[in-house]
Amino acid sequence: MQRSLFGCLAVIAGTSIALGGPQISSPLSVDAAKSNAVMTALTLDEAGYQLLRRAGSVTLTDFVLAPGATVALELTRREVFSADARLVSVTDQGEVEMPRPDVTLFGGNVLGEDDSTVFLAFSPFGVEGFIESMGQTWIISSGPFDQDLPIGIYNLTTLPDGVINWAQWECAAGQLEQNARPIDPQEHGAARGTDCFHIEWAVETDQEYLGLFGGNQAAANTYMATLFGAVGEIYMRDFNAEVEVVWSRLWTTIDPWDQGGSSDQLYQFQQYWEANMEGVARDLTHFLSGRGLGGGVAWLPGVCDDTYNYGLSGNLNGFFPYPIQNNNAQNWDLMVVAHEGGHNVGAPHTHDHGVDNCAGGDCSVTPFGTIMSYCHLCPGGLANVLMEFHPDSINIYILPTMNSADCVAGTCDGLDFTYPNGLPTFVSPDGTTMIDVVVTGVGAVTPTPGTGMLHYQTSNGAGSAAMNQTSPNVYEATIPASDCGSIVSYSFSAQGSDAQTYSDPNNGDYEATAAEGVSITFADDCEVDLGWTVSSSATDGQWNRGVPVNCDRGDPPADYDGSGQAYLTDNSSANQCNSDVDSGSTTLTSPTLDASMAGAHIAYARWYSNTAGAAPNEDIFVVEVSNDNGANWTNLETVGPTGSEASGGWFYKTFRIADVFATPSNQFRIRFIASDTGSGSVVEAGVDAIQIFAYDCGAACAADRNGDGTLDFFDVQDFLNDFAAQDASADINLDGQWNFFDAQAYLGLFAAGCP
């Protein structure tokens, strides 16, 4: 069987079927010395890898399945993190932003075989992926992190029993008390239609997940992108659902998770997020755990349900299955995540509605089990399971669930814009920031090469410019110069094969600040007391610090920045949550702060509500600042008594201190005053994420590294030293890597000279 299949695939690869996109020979070649009877070892060619990193749609020729058996793959670039995704890490110093991982994702099919599926992920940490073709599955894996194993490809379907010690993981979804919909084996939903869906996922982890990668955060985020990219490939193929990760978190310090089983951990996960993380907009929330929790669990269905949109995948390996003959049990992490996400979008176990009874020991359907089955418990383990949903799972359960969900509507035909290195928070004031843009088709529409445009608004005016096309539908967009500290708005567009112009974002613009970065002299996420004082004439509702109790009485349900705590007006659920400000004012005053650096700004997030009670919409929230340690105070802003920001909601505000005081000093203070006067209203207020910072405007000339006004050898030497040290200033193209492209970009700046 295996031999005849290879022959068929080889014939397909050798026919004259038209190839889609530019042809690139596979960068993976056979390493015969490290191959064995069940796995073909592969070596990744660096030059070929770099070509792939810059590619959009591509035909990858000569892809090795086994010695003497190759196929051509039609691939399209995938991007799993949304354009505005936040990747954060919790450290001993608090929560910090993380760069996007350097991972190149592709999805597609075997050339000439439209019903096949291919997913590949290339990164500095190796290659992971799978190919499903003609009823068989090949896995590509680099094995456990940091074990220096060769990249391997093998046929999972024909893998001899016992080569991999498969873990007997179980899903506890059937044990949850709050499943939103009981499973009815006689239920029948709508037939499959042409609807398209878009699922936004937030991803939580534990310390043990990071430990799978030896604490390497880049590797952990790379694998996260790989997992959800592969899930997205399956979901898009089976029920037209695009998957995006909009938020993720790693823990380098002690995490809050301490439950020993999957169900208990799911409940704790849900309770923590309901109390602290409701500010993160998402359709589904998933927990990746490196602990032995027994398997996974998820609410069914959970999508678009604010209370039950949670799932958990435990016992993760941190790599796709690798044929190591030892006693360590292995999962296929992708199967676990796709399975638990399947519950969230409405699919029960297949043994619950009669598709199979692998859970009861009847293995007659193998090796054609599906994602929602328990056929991995049969002899042969996960080799019994195809990476696909059964048609009944799709048509009877998933599609009716998705069609009735109000948060996941997507677009069937059009163009998709992705940004392999993300979108910047800051753009260089001198106009050297470059954004990589990949345009791909959705549904019946394909992009027209060479039509990519950048549209922008800077301090110097509005305009449009053609983007530099480096290969078909792969572009570089350079953001024009703008005054330091100004807001730059921009968007992208391209034409489709239907002669329509498509834009991203669909409405409005992306925004960035023209600066090289920020210098922060004071930052308070309200997790510890940094010296704030409270004074009050009110009889109740005095300021205190804590995790919001979420009483639904005008008070915030969660803090602003996701760290957990904020300053709040009497954060108490006592007396039926009657803890608002009463009969007077309460004032929260900062310690003495240094605002003397050039260009200093004060920033904070605030919450204010006075829309209920005997006299609603009559009170105000006042913010004042002092430049002489509190001897005199000046109004910075007044919120209310009416308006869109006086009825709850977190609002982030930034003010240039020199616009208030001619010479900002090191005796700066700020205070927040919440008052309830007159007949009385329900007054609730909050403050979080307070900072003093200044924008870093960089050197007047980017090529003048030492700032002496002359371009010479010493500037080149300075760049090379920073390049060797992997200093952020030498990452000229801001892609998180230090390579040839940075050197090329710097030499271009040097050759252009200074004004």
N, C-alpha and C positions, 0 to 999 in steps of 0.2 A: 504493500500500500504506500509506504513512504517513498519508495523508489519511483513508482508510477506518478505520484504527485509531483516529485521533483522534476520529472521529465515534462509533465504538462506545464509547470511554471516556467521551465527553461524555454519551451516552445513559445509561450506567451512573450517572454522577454525578447525573443529573437524575431518576432513578427514586425510588420511595417506599420503597426498602430501608431497614430500621430502622438507625439510626445507633447505634454503640457508644460510650458515654462522652459527656461534654459536647462540644458543637460549638464549635470555635474556627476562625475564618477564618484562612487561611494568612497568616503575617506577611510572605511573600515576594510582592512585586508587580513587574510588568514595568517595566524601565527601557528604554524604546524607543530613547533616544538612544545607549545603549551596546550595544544588540543588533546582531547581524549575521546573515548568511544562514544560519549553521550553529548559532549559539548565541543563546539568549534571556537577556539580562542581567536580573538581579533585584536589588531593593533590600529589605533587611531592616528591617521596622518595629520600632522598639525596644519599644513598648508590647506588641505582639503577641509579641515574643520573650520578654518578661518573663512573660507569661501562660503560655507554653509551659514556662518554667523551673519553674513551680509545678505543672504538670499531671502526672497519672499516666496513665490511659487517656484518649484524646481522639480525636474525629473531626475531622480537619483538612480543612475545606472549601475549595473554590476554589484548589486547589494547581495552579500553572501548569506545564504541560509545554511549551507553546509559545503564542504569541499566539492567543487564541481557543480554546484547548484546555485545559480544567482537569479535575481529578479530585478526588474526596474520598478521603482516606486514613484508614484505621482504624489507630491507632497506640497502642502501649503503651510506657511508659517502660522503658528498659533501663539496667542498671548493670554495667559490666564489671569494675571493681575489687571484690574481695571486701571484706566488712565489716572484716576485720582486715589488709588489704593494707598492705605497706610500700613506699613510694616513696622512694628515696634518691638522693642526688647526691654524687659524689665531687668535692671541692674541694681547694684547696691546704691548707685547714685540716682535712681529713679528710672522713669521710662524714657527711652531714647528712640529716635527714628532710625530705621534700618534702610540701607540701599536695596534696590531690587537685585535679586540674584542674577548672575551671569549664566543664564540657561537659555538655550535655543530649542524651542519646541516645534515639532512638525506633526501634522496629521494628514491622512489621505488614504490611498489604497494602492494595491498592486496594479501596475499598468495593465489595462485590458480586463480587469476583474472588478467591476464596480461594486460588487457586494462584499468585497474584502475590506479589512480595516487595518490601518497602520498608524502607530503612534511611536514617535522617537523623541528623546530628550538628550541633547548634547550639552555638556558643561565641563568645567575644569575638573570635576570630581568623577567623570566617567560618562557612560551612556546607559540609559535605561529605556525600555520600550517593549512593544509586542506587535506581532503581525498575525492576524487571523485570515486564513486563506483556505478555501475548499474544505472547511470543516476541521482544520487543524490550527494549532496555535504555536507560534515560535516566541520565545522570550529572549530579550536582549538585556543583560544585566552586568554590572560591574562588581556585584557582590558587596559584602559589608564594608562600611567606611574605613578607610585607612588600613586595609589589610593587603594592599598592593597586589590584588588579584587581577588577572587579565580580563578584559571585556570578553564576555562569552555569549554565544547564541546557541539555542538548543530547541528541539521540538518537544514541547510539553506533552502533546497528545500521545507521542510514542515513547515517552521517557519510561525506562524500566522501573517497575515498582520498587521502592526502597532507596532509590538514589537520593531523593530528598525526603527527610523526615517531616511530613506535613503535620502542622499543629491542628488539633481537633477543636478549633474555636467554635463558639456558639453565639448566637444572637439572642438577646433577652427581650426583644421588642414585644413578644407575646405576653410577657409578665408584667408590663406596665399597666398601672391602674387607670391612667388618664388618656389612653388611646382615644383620639378624637373621633374615630369612626370604627364601630365593630366590623369584623370581617364576615361578610355574607357570601358563602360559596355559590349561591344562586344569583348573585348580583351581576348585572350586565350593563355596561356603559356604552357610550357613543363609539361608533366605529372610528378608526383612525382618520383624521382629516389633514389639513395642511397648515394648522396653526403652528406658530413658532413661539418659543418661550425663552426667557432670559432669567437665570437664577443668580442672585448675588449672595455670595457666601462669606461669612466671617469665620475665621479659623483660630481656635484656642489650642494651646499645647501645655505640656508639663515639663518639668526639669528633665524627666527621664527621656522625653522625646529628643531634647537637645543632646542628652547624653549618648544617644545612638550615633551621633556624629562627633563624639569626642569634644563637645562644647563648641564646635565650629558653626557659628551662626549662619555663615554664607552657605555651607553645605546643608544645614537644616532647612533653610528657606528654599534652596534649590530643589530639595526632595519634595517639599510641600508643593512647589509649582509643578513638579513632575506628576505627583499624585492627582492633583485637581485638573491638570491639563489632560491626563489620560481619562479621568472621569468625564470631563467635558466632551472628549472625542466619542465616548460611548453614548452619552446622553444625547448629543446632537444627532448621531446616526440613528438611534432607536426612537427618540420621540421629540426631535427638533428643539432641544433645550440647550442653549448656550450657557456655559458655566464661567463665572468670574469670581475671583477672590477680591473683596473690597477692603478687607482688614485682616491682619494677622498679628499674633503675639508669641514671642519666645520668652522663656524665663531663665535667666542666668543666676538668679538668686532664689530664695525660698518661695515656692508657689503656694497658693491656698488650697491645693488639692490633697486630700488625705483619706479618701474612701478606698476600700479594698476590692470592690466588685463593680462590674460595669453599670448596673442599675443604680446603685448607691452613688456612684461617681456622676452619673448623668443628672440625678436629682441635685447634687451639690453644685454641679456646673450650671444648671438652670437657675438655681436660687441665687448664686453669685452674680450671674449676668443680669437677672431680673432686677437685682438690687443696685448694681454698679455700672452696667454697660448698656443701658437702654439708649444711650446717645449714639451708639453705632448702628447705622441704618443697614439692614440686611434682610434677605428673604429666608436664609437658613444659617444656622450656627453649628459648627462642627468642632469636636474635640479630638485632637490627635494625641494619643498617649503611648509612651514607650513602656508603660507598666504592664504586668501580667494581670489584667482585669477579667480574664476569662473569654474575651471576645469583644463584641460590639453591641450597641443598643441605640434605638431611635424611636421617636414618636411617629405614629402612623395615622393619618398624614400629619405633617408639621408645617409644610410650606405655607407662608403668608399668615401663620398663626403666631401672634406675638408672644403667646405663653408657651407653646409647645413646638417651636421651630428648631429643636435641638436634636443632635445626634452625636454619637461617640464611637470612635474606633480605637480599641485597645490592642495590646500584644503586638504592636507594630515592629517590623524588622528594621526599617530604614533603607531597604533596597528591594528590588524585584527579586523573586526567587532565583537562587543560584545553586547549581548542582554540586554542593559540597557534601561529601560522605562523612558526616559526623553525627553526633547525637543531638545537635541543636535543632529544635523544632522550628519550622519556617511557616509563616503566613504568606499569602500574596496580598500585600497591603492594599493594592488597588481593588481587589475583590471585596475586601472588608469595607472600604470607604464607599465604593459604588453600591454595595448591598445596603448599608445603613442609610445612605442618601436615597436609595430606592424606596425605603420605608417612608422617608420624609415626603416623597412626592406621590405616595399613595399605594405602593405595591406591597402586598402581604407576602409571606413565604408561599412558594408554589405548592407546598404540601397542604396549605390551608384551603386551597380551592381546587384540588384534585389534578393538578398538572403532573405531579409525581408524588412518590412517597419515600424519597431517599431518607427522610428523617425517621421513618419507621423501618428502615432496613431493606426496602425494595429498591435495588439498584439497577433495574432493568432499563432505565432511560440512559444510563451512562454509555458512552462518554459525552452525552449531549445534555447535561444539566445546564441550567442557566443561573444568572446572577442571584436571583432570589431563592434558589434551592439550597438544600443541605446535602447535595450530592458530593461535596468534598469529604463527607464522612464515609463514603464508600471506598473500597480498595482502589488505590490509585490516587486518592486525595484530590487536590485541585486540578489534576489532569482530567477529571471528569466534568469540568465546568467550562463552558464557553463564556467569553466575556461579552455577553449579550443578555437582554431581557427577553423572556418568553413572550410571544405575541399576546397571550391572554393577560400577562402582567401589564403590557402596554395598553391594549385596547379596552380592557374591562376596568382597570384600576388607575393607571397613571394618567392617561389622557383625560378621563372625566375629572380627575382631581386637578390637573393643571388648567383645564378649560374653565373650571369654576374658581380658580385662584385669581385674586385681583391684583397681585403684585408682580407677576412674572410674564406679562405680555411682551413679546419680542417682535422682530421684523423678519419676514420671510425672504424678501428679495431686496438687495441693495448692496452697499459697500461697507466693509468693516475696516476701521482705522485702528491700528495697534502701534504701540510705542515700545520697542524692545528694551530701551533703557529708561522708560518712564518719562513723565513730564516734570520739568523742573519747578521747584518752589522759588528759586532765584534764577534770574538771567543776568549775564554780565552787562554792566552799563555801557561797555565799549562795543557791544554788538558782535561778540564772538561765540555766543552760546548756540550750539547746534543740537537739534532734536532729530532723532532717527524715526522715520515714519514708514510703516508698511501698510499698503492698501490691498485688501483681498476681497473677493466676491462673496456674496451671500445669496443662496438660492440660484435663480436663473441669471443673475446679473454678474458680469465680470468687469474688472476695472480696465480702463483704457490707458495704456502706458503713456507716460509723459504729460499727463494732465494735472498732476498734483500741484496745488497752490497753497501758499501761506497767506493768511489775512491777519492784519495786526493793527493795534492802536498803541502808540508809544507817546512819550511826552513831546515828541517831535511831529506828531500827526498820525493819520491813518493811511494805510496802503495795502497793496497785495503784491506778491512776488512768486514767480514760479520756483518750486523746490528743485533742488539738484537731484536728478534721478541717477542712482548708482547702478541699478539693474532694474529690469521691468517692474514698475510699481513699488520700488523700494527707494525712499527719498531721504535727503538730508535737508532740513529746514533751518536756516540761520535767522535768529531773532535780531532785528535791527537795534541800534544803540538807543538808549533812553536815559534820562537823568537819573542819577542814583537816588533810590528811595521811591521812585515813581512806580505806579502799577502799569504793567504791560498786559494787554488783552490780546489773545490770538486764537485762531481757529484754522482748520484745514479743510480742503475740498478736493474732489477729483471727479472725473466723469465716468459713468458706467457705460456698458455696452448698449443700454437702452437709451442713450443720449441724454440721460438725466444727470444733473450735478448733485452729488451727495456731500454733506458737510459733517464735520465732527468738531465740537458737539452739535447736535441737531438744532438746539436753540441756545443762544448766548455764546459765551467765549470761555476759554481757559484763561486763568490769570496767574501772573508771577510778579515778584518784586524785582526791580532792577537793582541788584546788589550782588556782591560776591558771596555774601553770607551775613551773619549777624554776630556781634560781640555782646554777650549777655553779662551784666554785672550783678543782676539779682533775679532769681527765679524761685517761685514758691508754688508748689503743687498742692499745698495745704495738707501734706501727709505728716508733717511734724510742725511744732510751734516754733516759728522763727522770730518771735518777739512782738506779735500783735497785741494790742490792748483793747479792752472793751469798756466803754462808759455808757450809762443809760439813765434816762428819766422814765422809761416805759415800765409798766407794771408786769409785763410779760413779753416774751419774744426776743430776749437778748441774744446777741451774736454768740455762737459757739462753733466749734470745728468737729466734723464727723462725717460718716457715710450717710447720705440722705435716707431718711426713713420712708419717704415716698408715701405720704398720707393722702395724696390726691385732693389737697385743699389749697391749691395754689403754689405749693412748694415743689422744688425740683425732684423728679424721680431718681436722678443720678447726678453725679458730679459732671463737670464739663470735659475734663481732659482724660477721663478713664482711669486715673490713678486711684480713685476710690473716695477720697474725702474732699470736702470743700468747707468754706465758712458759710454758715446758714443761720437764719433767725430762729432760735430755739428749735433745734432739730430733735423733736420729741413726739412720740405717738401717744403720750399719756392724755387723759381727759378727752378721749375720742378725737385726738389730733388737734385739739384747740390750743395751738402753741404759737399762733401768729403774734405780731407786734400789737400791743394794746396800750392805749392811753399815754402816748409819749414817743420818744425817739430812742433808738439804740445806735451807737456809733462804733465802728470797727476802724482802728487807727494803726497804721503800719509802724514798724521801727524806723529809725533814721536811715535813709538810703542815699547812695552816691549817684547823682544824676549829672555829674560834671563833665563826663566825656562828651566829645563833640557829637552832635546829632542824636543825643539820647531821646528815647521814646519810652513812654509808660504804656503798658498793655495789660488788660485783664478781661476775664469773662464775667458777666454779671447776669443775674436773674432777678426779675421783679414782677410781682403780681399784686393788684389791689382791686380785682374785679368782682369781689363778693362781699357780703356783709350788709349792715344797715345803710351804709353810705358808700357804695362802690364808686370807684373811679374819681376819688377826691383827694387821694394822698400822693406824695411824691417820694422819689428815691434820689438822694443828692450825693454827688461825688465831688470832693474838694481836695486841693493840693496845697502844700506849703513849701516854700523855698528857704525857710529860716527855722527849721526844726519845730514847727508848730506854733510859732509866735503869731503868725498871720496866716489866714487861709483864703484861697481863691477858688471860686466855683469852676469845676472842670466840665461837668454836665449835670443836667437834671432830667430824670426820667419820670414820665407821667405828668398829670394824673391819668391821662388817656393816651391812646396811641398803640401802635402794633407791638411796642416793646414793654408795655405796662400790663400785659396779661399773661405773663409766664414765658418761658423759653430762655435758653442761654444765648447771649449775644456777646461776641468778642469785639473789644474796642481797643484802638491804638491811637495815641496822641503824641505829637512831637512836643517835647517839654519846652523847647525854645519858643514855641508859639504862645506859651503861657507866661514864661519868665524870660526876660532878655538874657540873663546869664544863669543858667541852671547850676545849682551848687551841690555840694556833698552833704547838705542838710535838708534833703528833700523828704517829704512825707506825703502819704495819701490816706484819705479816710472815706468811709462809706457810711451814709446815714439813712436808715430806714425809719419812717415815722408813721404813726397812726394818730391823727388828730380829729377834732370835731366829733361827729356822730359815730365814727368808727367803721372801718372796713377790714376785711381779711387781708392783712399785709404780710407777704412772704418775700424774702430776698435771699440772694446767695452771691458769693464771690469765689472765683477760682482762677488758677493759672495766671498769677500776677508776675509780670516781668518788667525789668528795665533793660533796654538793649539799644544798640546803635547799629545801623547798617554799615557793613564793610564795603566801601566803594572801590577798593583795590587800587592798584597803581594807575597813574594817568595813562600809561602805555603798557599793555599786557606783556609785551616782549622785553620791556626794561625791567628785568627781574630784580636788580639791586637798587632801582630807583634813582640812579645817578644822572639820568637824563641822556645817557649815551648808550647806544647799542653796540656791544663789543663782545669779545671772548668771555669776559667775566659773567655776562648774562647767560651765555650758553652753558658755562661751567655751573652756574647756580641752578639752572634747569636740570642739568644732568645729575647733580648731587641730589636734588629733590626727587627726581625720577627714580634714582637708585634706592632712595629711602622710602619710596612709595608715599611721598607726601601728597596731601590732597591738592596742593597748588600745582602739581605736575600732571594731574589728571585733566588735561586740557579739554578733552571732549566730554568730560563729566559722565563717563560710562561706568565708573567704579573699577576700571582696569588701567594698568600702566603698561602700555605696549607701543608698537610701531605707530599706531594712529595718533597717539599723543605727541610723539617725537615729530611726526609729519606736521601736525597742527601747529606745534611751537615754531618749527622752522618756517612755516608759512607766515606766522605773525612776525617773526624776525625779518623775513624778506620784505614784508609790507612796510616795515619801518614805523616810526612814531610821528604823530602830527607835529 
